[in-house]
């Protein structure tokens, strides 16, 4: 009897344990279910976050794809602009020098990169040592750096040194505060230069108004375009050795140069009162009879040119627009007929082949 009671007690204990186990499982399942319900909003946010990350990743991939599809022209412009901006950040004056370098190239037998060719002792005399450029024109190293940047950044794209001069001038105008304008590529480089042409074709600081009008007319420029291009003197400097020559300077101008020094003086005279900003102050100075160079101040000595000076001094937007248009026209001056052309691999020398390359 005692044995049967013991077995019955054991059986009841097992049943009780089984029921307790069922209760624990049910409670645990309900608790987990409740917990999952409470966590579900977080799971939804995580899915949203994944969607946002995926979207951002797609945008980055799209931008990368667009950059990889950049047009050859855009690549060239970006490569040159980076070098020009850096050069001007290092030396603000360089912007004016690059504008002038493009002008001095195009005004001598067209935009052909001739000014960039180095002399070769005993066999070749270029334009760099011609009096208007000697110890005056500068920025050659910036053009060389821009050429190399194009070669490194835009492989398999052939761009002339004359093109790079045009781009660098435009980017300098913009960097100094002027209006941008379009540059068409496609110029080619001459395999020669013109020492005498630089001396006779370029406007000189001692030129009177008649001579200036003739020189610009020879390049098919109007008087208004001539006055607009003269506005490049709203940035930059001239050497004191230039203004200390009485033939070159406006006698009424207030100079900072010490003209009692020798003619070897290389100190600088600013061309207007804001020489590192592209603005209309140059024309305002002319109206106050404070143009530095003789060739600048004579623009107010004629009714027609004086009226244009006044127009530009009153409205910078008119000046900016006219200057941009004149620069485009100047940048399209063609090389002399019959000159052998190529696209130079190095801007300071012709390609080694005897036949001009395209």
C-alpha positions in Angstrom: 0.0 0.0 0.0 2.8 2.3 0.9 4.5 1.3 -2.3 1.4 2.3 -4.5 1.1 5.6 -2.7 4.7 6.4 -3.4 4.3 5.7 -7.1 1.1 7.8 -7.2 2.9 10.7 -5.6 5.8 10.5 -8.0 3.4 10.5 -11.0 1.5 13.6 -9.7 4.9 15.4 -9.3 5.8 14.6 -12.9 2.5 15.9 -14.1 2.9 19.1 -12.1 6.4 19.6 -13.5 5.1 19.1 -17.1 2.3 21.7 -16.5 4.8 24.1 -15.0 7.0 23.6 -18.1 4.1 24.4 -20.4 3.3 27.6 -18.5 6.9 28.7 -18.6 7.1 28.1 -22.4 3.8 30.0 -22.9 4.9 33.0 -20.8 8.4 33.1 -22.4 6.8 32.9 -25.9 4.4 35.7 -25.1 7.1 37.8 -23.6 9.3 37.3 -26.7 6.4 38.1 -29.0 5.7 41.3 -27.1 9.3 42.2 -27.2 9.5 41.7 -31.0 6.3 43.9 -31.4 8.0 46.6 -29.4 11.2 46.3 -31.4 9.5 46.3 -34.8 9.6 50.1 -35.4 13.4 50.0 -35.0 13.6 47.3 -37.6 11.6 49.5 -39.9 14.0 52.5 -39.3 16.9 50.2 -40.0 15.4 49.3 -43.3 14.8 53.0 -44.1 18.4 53.7 -43.2 19.6 50.9 -45.5 17.4 52.4 -48.2 19.0 55.9 -47.6 22.5 54.5 -47.7 21.7 52.6 -50.9 20.3 55.8 -52.4 23.4 57.8 -51.4 25.7 55.1 -52.8 23.8 55.2 -56.1 24.2 59.0 -56.2 27.9 58.6 -55.6 28.2 56.0 -58.3 26.2 58.3 -60.7 28.6 61.3 -60.0 31.6 59.1 -60.5 30.1 57.9 -63.8 29.5 61.5 -64.8 33.0 62.4 -64.0 34.3 59.5 -66.0 32.2 60.6 -68.9 33.6 64.2 -68.8 34.1 65.7 -72.2 37.6 66.1 -73.5 37.1 69.9 -73.6 35.9 70.0 -69.9 38.9 67.9 -68.9 41.3 70.4 -70.6 39.6 73.4 -69.1 39.7 71.9 -65.6 43.4 71.0 -65.9 44.4 74.5 -67.1 42.2 76.3 -64.6 43.7 74.4 -61.7 47.3 75.5 -62.6 46.2 79.1 -63.3 44.3 79.5 -60.1 47.2 78.1 -58.1 49.7 80.4 -59.8 47.5 83.5 -59.1 47.0 82.4 -55.5 50.8 82.3 -55.2 51.3 85.6 -56.9 48.3 87.8 -57.8 50.3 89.7 -60.4 50.6 86.5 -62.5 47.0 86.9 -63.7 47.8 90.1 -65.5 50.9 88.6 -66.9 49.0 85.6 -68.4 46.5 88.0 -70.1 49.3 90.0 -71.6 51.1 86.8 -72.7 48.1 85.7 -74.7 47.8 89.3 -76.2 51.4 89.4 -77.2 51.1 86.0 -78.8 48.0 86.7 -80.9 48.9 90.2 -82.0 52.1 88.9 -83.7 51.1 86.8 -86.7 48.0 85.4 -85.0 47.4 83.0 -82.1 50.1 80.5 -82.8 52.1 80.1 -79.6 55.1 81.7 -81.3 55.9 83.7 -78.2 56.5 80.5 -76.2 59.5 79.3 -78.3 62.9 79.6 -76.7 65.8 81.0 -78.6 68.4 78.5 -79.8 71.8 80.0 -79.9 73.2 80.3 -83.4 70.1 78.9 -85.2 66.8 80.4 -84.0 65.7 83.8 -82.6 62.2 83.9 -81.2 60.0 86.6 -79.9 60.9 86.4 -76.2 64.0 88.6 -76.6 62.3 91.2 -78.8 62.2 94.5 -77.0 58.5 94.5 -76.2 58.9 91.1 -74.5 62.5 91.0 -73.2 62.6 91.1 -69.4 58.9 92.0 -69.5 56.6 89.2 -70.8 56.3 86.5 -68.2 54.3 83.5 -67.2 56.0 81.0 -69.5 56.5 78.5 -66.7 52.8 78.6 -65.9 51.9 77.7 -69.5 54.4 74.9 -69.4 52.8 73.5 -66.1 49.3 73.8 -67.6 50.4 71.9 -70.7 51.9 69.1 -68.5 48.7 69.1 -66.4 46.6 68.5 -69.5 48.9 65.7 -70.7 48.8 64.0 -67.2 45.1 64.5 -66.6 43.6 64.2 -70.0 45.5 61.4 -71.8 45.1 61.0 -75.5 43.8 64.6 -75.9 45.9 66.8 -78.1 45.7 70.5 -77.2 48.0 73.2 -78.6 50.0 75.6 -76.6 48.1 78.4 -78.3 44.9 77.0 -76.9 46.4 76.8 -73.4 47.4 80.5 -73.7 43.9 81.4 -74.6 42.4 79.4 -71.7 44.9 80.8 -69.2 44.1 84.3 -70.2 40.3 83.8 -69.8 40.8 82.0 -66.5 43.0 84.9 -65.2 40.3 87.5 -66.1 37.7 85.5 -64.2 40.0 84.8 -61.2 40.7 88.6 -60.9 37.1 89.5 -61.0 36.1 89.9 -64.6 33.5 88.3 -66.8 33.9 84.8 -68.2 33.6 84.0 -71.9 33.7 81.0 -74.1 37.0 79.6 -75.5 36.8 77.5 -78.7 39.7 75.0 -79.0 41.4 74.0 -82.2 44.3 76.4 -82.5 47.7 75.1 -83.7 51.2 76.1 -82.9 53.7 77.6 -85.4 57.1 76.1 -85.9 58.6 79.5 -86.1 58.3 83.0 -84.5 58.8 86.6 -85.5 61.3 88.7 -83.6 60.8 91.7 -85.8 57.0 91.3 -85.9 56.9 91.6 -82.1 58.7 94.9 -82.4 56.6 96.3 -85.1 53.1 94.8 -84.6 52.6 95.2 -80.8 51.2 98.5 -79.4 54.0 100.4 -77.6 53.7 102.6 -74.5 54.9 105.6 -76.6 52.4 105.1 -79.4 50.1 108.0 -80.1 46.4 107.4 -80.8 46.8 107.4 -84.6 49.4 104.7 -84.4 47.4 102.6 -82.0 44.2 102.8 -84.2 46.3 101.7 -87.2 47.8 98.8 -85.4 44.4 97.6 -84.2 42.8 98.2 -87.5 45.5 96.0 -89.1 44.1 93.2 -87.0 40.5 94.1 -88.0 39.6 95.7 -84.6 37.3 98.6 -84.3 38.1 101.7 -82.2 35.7 100.6 -79.5 37.3 97.1 -79.4 40.7 98.8 -79.1 39.6 100.8 -76.1 38.1 97.7 -74.5 41.2 95.7 -74.9 43.3 98.5 -73.5 41.2 97.9 -70.3 43.5 94.9 -69.7 45.6 97.5 -68.0 43.1 97.6 -65.2 45.3 94.8 -63.7 49.0 94.5 -63.5 52.2 96.5 -63.3 54.8 98.0 -65.6 58.5 98.2 -64.8 59.9 101.5 -63.4 62.5 101.4 -66.2 59.5 101.9 -68.6 57.8 104.8 -66.9 61.1 106.5 -66.1 61.4 107.0 -69.9 59.6 110.3 -70.6 58.3 109.0 -73.9 56.4 106.2 -72.3 54.7 108.0 -69.3 51.8 110.4 -68.8 53.6 113.4 -67.4 50.6 114.2 -65.1 50.6 110.7 -63.6 51.4 110.2 -59.9 54.2 107.7 -59.9 55.5 105.5 -57.1 58.7 104.8 -59.0 62.0 106.6 -58.0 63.0 107.8 -61.4 66.3 109.1 -60.3 67.6 105.6 -60.3 69.5 104.0 -63.2 67.6 102.6 -66.2 68.3 99.1 -64.8 65.7 99.6 -62.1 63.3 96.7 -62.1 60.9 97.9 -59.5 57.2 98.0 -60.5 54.6 100.7 -61.0 51.0 99.7 -60.8 48.9 100.5 -63.9 45.9 101.7 -62.0 45.0 102.1 -58.3 43.6 98.6 -58.0 46.2 96.6 -59.9 45.1 93.1 -58.7 41.4 93.5 -59.3 39.7 93.4 -62.7 37.4 96.4 -62.6 36.7 99.8 -64.3 39.1 101.8 -62.2 41.6 102.0 -65.1 39.0 104.2 -67.0 38.2 106.2 -63.9 41.9 107.0 -63.6 42.0 108.1 -67.3 39.2 110.5 -66.7 41.2 112.0 -63.8 44.3 112.3 -66.1 46.0 109.6 -64.0 46.6 107.0 -66.7 50.2 105.8 -66.2 51.3 105.2 -69.7 51.3 107.8 -72.5 49.5 105.3 -74.8 46.7 104.9 -72.1 46.1 108.6 -71.4 45.9 109.6 -75.1 42.6 107.6 -75.2 41.0 110.7 -73.7 42.4 113.0 -76.3 39.9 112.1 -79.0 36.2 112.7 -78.9 35.3 109.2 -80.0 37.7 107.3 -77.7 37.1 109.7 -74.8 33.3 108.9 -75.0 34.0 105.2 -74.9 36.3 105.7 -71.8 33.5 107.6 -70.1 31.0 104.8 -70.9 33.2 102.2 -69.4 34.1 104.3 -66.4 30.3 104.7 -65.7 29.3 101.0 -66.2 31.5 98.1 -65.5 29.0 95.7 -67.0 29.4 97.4 -70.4 33.1 97.2 -70.1 33.1 93.6 -69.0 30.9 92.6 -71.9 32.9 94.5 -74.5 36.2 93.2 -73.2 35.0 89.6 -73.3 33.7 90.0 -76.8 37.0 91.6 -77.9 39.1 88.8 -76.3 37.1 86.2 -78.1 37.8 88.0 -81.4 41.5 88.4 -80.6 41.8 84.7 -79.6 40.5 83.8 -83.1 43.2 85.8 -85.0 44.6 83.2 -87.5 48.3 82.4 -88.0 50.0 83.8 -91.0 49.3 82.0 -94.3 51.9 79.5 -95.3 53.3 79.0 -91.7 54.0 75.4 -90.9 51.8 74.4 -87.9 51.7 71.6 -85.4 50.5 70.8 -81.9 53.7 71.1 -79.8 54.4 68.4 -77.2 56.6 70.9 -75.3 55.6 74.6 -75.6 59.1 76.0 -75.6 60.3 74.0 -78.6 59.1 72.6 -81.9 58.4 68.9 -82.2 61.5 66.9 -83.2 60.0 65.6 -86.4 60.7 67.5 -89.5 57.1 67.3 -90.7 54.4 69.4 -88.9 52.1 67.2 -86.9 48.4 67.8 -86.6 
